[in-house]
Amino acid sequence: MTEKMRVMDKWLEEALAEGEEAAKAHLNAVARIVGGHIARISEPNAVPPTIARTVEEMGKGVTAGMLLHHGSAGVMTVEMHSISRSGR
């Protein structure tokens, strides 16, 4: 595990210690940060495939997390079917 992953785990543990709502707020904040990173590294036309790959990787993380934390084996398949954008 990288140092950055350890920091993210620490943040989650701190949020969990505050309760379920704090943990959900933490995940929402992480999602916004990831979205900002995608926008920063991608050309506008490359955003949809970058989001799709990121969501696919999230599914892999959920699969691993379910096995690790709950002993539940299986594969979660995550698919993105549409992205819409308004304004410019």
Secondary structure, DSSP 8 states (H G I E B T S, - for coil): --HHHHHHHHHHHHHHHH-HHHHHHHHHHHHHHHHHHHHHHS-GGGHHHHHHHHHHHHHHHHHHHHHHHH------------------
